[in-house]
Amino acid sequence: MASRALLMSDNKEYEQELLGRDARQKHLDAIADAAMTRVMSAIAGRQPSVSSHFSYGASAIHPRHLVTWYLFGTDAEWETAKTNGLIADIERLTRAELVIGGYSAEGAQQMMVCFTSDEDIQRETGGDYWAYFK
């Protein structure tokens, strides 16, 4: 009987942990989304333009597990963004905006800011975005 009661207690504690993690994940996802929106506003007039952006990760486990992606339409645009400093600016702004939005400074320094092009996704995975980003 005692082991059954302990198991039930452990299950409730684990359920609570999962609920807490889910709430933290939603909160951190909202911070990341808002930060990326501010970055996109800050670079709105810059060329080449970012065609899309998104983030994912298990940041509720640890903030370093966040990954942000910024996509350019073509490889040539991606290369131009590297050479004209846009990629460096996006990376710097993303980390700064995360912290401004309430993300931990340590997590913002350790998370990943990534870039690619739609052409690269087509070439590498035949346009299978899920396979490319897994």
N, C-alpha and C positions, 0 to 999 in steps of 0.2 A: 503494500500500500504506500509506503513512504517513497519508494522509487517512482511510483505513478504520480504522486503529488509533486515530486521534484520535476518530473518530465513536463507536467502541465505548467508548472511555474516557469520552467525554461522556455517552453513554447510561447507563453505570454510575454516574457522578456524579449524574446527574439522578434515576435510580432511588433512589439513596441519599438524595437530597434529599427525594424524595416519601415515602420510608419515615420519615424524620425528621419531616417535616411531619405525617404521619398520627399518629405517636406523640405529638407536641406537641398536636395537635387533640384526641385522646382524653384526654390529661391535662387540658387546659383545659376540655373539656366536663365532665369529672368535677368539677372545681372549681366550675364554674357550677351544675351540678345540686345539689351539696352546699350551696352558698351559697343557692340558691333554697329548698331544703328548710328551712334554718335560718331564712330570712325567713318562710316560711309558719308555722313553729312560733312565731316571735316575735309574729306578728299573729293567732294562732289565735282569740283571744277578741274580736277587733275586728269591727265591722260597718261596711259590708256585707262579707260573706265573698267571697274570691276563689274563683271556680268552677274555674279551672284555670290552669296556668302552664307555660311551657316556654322553651327558649332555642335559638338557632341562630347560625351565623355562621362565618366563616373566621378565627377567632381565632389559628390557627397561623400565618397570614400576618402578622397584627398583632393584638394583643389588643383594639384599638379596634373590630374587626369583630364583636364579640359583640353580640347583641341578645337581651334578655330580654323576655318578654311575660307579663303578668298579666291575666286575663280575669275580668270580672264578668258575672253572668247578664243583667242588664238595663241599659239606658241610665240609668235612675233610680239604680241602685246605683252605677254609674260616677260619676255626678254627685255623689252623696252622698260617695263616697270622695274626690273632689276637694275638696269643701267641708269635710269633717271632718278633713282632714290625713292620711288614710290613704295616699293616693297619694304624698305627699311623704315619708312615713315609709318606705314600701316602696322608693322610689327610693334614699333615704339608706341604708337597711339593705342593699339589694342591693349597692351599691357597697362598703360597709364589709365585708360578709361575703365578697365576692370577694377583697378584699385579705387578710382574715384567713385565707382558705383557700389563699392562695399566688398569687393573680392579681396581675399588676403594678399598682401604684398608678396609673400613667399610663393603662394600659388600662382600669382600673375607672372612671376619670374620663371617658374618651372614649367608652366603649361606650354603647349605648342601652338605657334602661329604658322599656318601652312598655306601654300599657294600652288596653284596648278592652272591648266587651261582646259577648256572643253575639248580642244584638239587632242591633248594628251590623254584624256579620259577615253575618247573615241579610239585612239591608237592602242592604248594599253588593254582596254577591256571591251572594245566594241561598243562603247557607250553604256555599259552596265555600271551605273553610278554606285550601286550598292557594293558590287565587287571591288570597285576602285577604292572606296573609302573604308573598307573593312580592315 
